[in-house]
Amino acid sequence: MLANNNSLSKRVAVIVVLWKSRRFLDAWFDTMSRLDYPRELVEIVFVDNASADGSREYVDEMMLNPLPGLPKMHYMPQSLNLGYAGGNNAGIKYAVAEGFDYVYLINYDIRVEPDFLAEAVMAAESSEKIGSVQSLLRLWPEKDLINSSGNMVHFLGFGFCGDGRVPISQKHFIGLPEIAYPSGAGVLFKASILREVGLFDEKFFAYHEDLDLGWR
């Protein structure tokens, strides 16, 4: 599926929070360099939660000598571990201040398909009522199994992955199904929505912050 021309004109900040992430970054950069979206409209924002495993040095080197195809990159070192919530909030505040239309939050241990960003932006642009879009998440290396097709909420109040470990061959997704809330591992947010409802509640630190924001 191809994004329409209007979708491809939107500026997107791809935000990734780093913490002890060095061993995943070779594969992460390799897949991100194949991004099928106008490079001049994308900026990768690294928020480093005081990593001490060589992540900072690796990203510094990648920014000096980037792989062909990588978009512009911005690095935000932190003096302490702000958690997933605080780290992403720092990146989102930067992106909103810089006037980006969208922010895409992504984990550092994810490998992406080239069109993941175009598909997410196109979905978001299809309706003013859509505030966030989650990409279909598959497990690795069990790529035939789903990690999450959209998170769900248990009647006791905690969240969990929809279709977790279900073979992807058993699912037939039609249109844009509504979900309870998106997983923070791979989600696109409209910047205008975040300005309206606020960012992650940093009291959650690293779990269920995506549920809280998704419901808002």
Salt bridges, closest charged atoms under 4 A:
ASP26 OD2 - ARG22 NH1 3.34
ASP30 OD2 - ARG34 NH2 2.69
GLU43 OE1 - LYS72 NZ 3.91
GLU113 OE2 - ARG138 NH2 3.01
GLU125 OE1 - LYS10 NZ 3.98
GLU142 OE2 - ARG165 NH2 3.02
ASP163 OD2 - LYS171 NZ 3.36
ASP201 OD2 - LYS203 NZ 3.00
ASP212 OD2 - ARG216 NH2 2.69
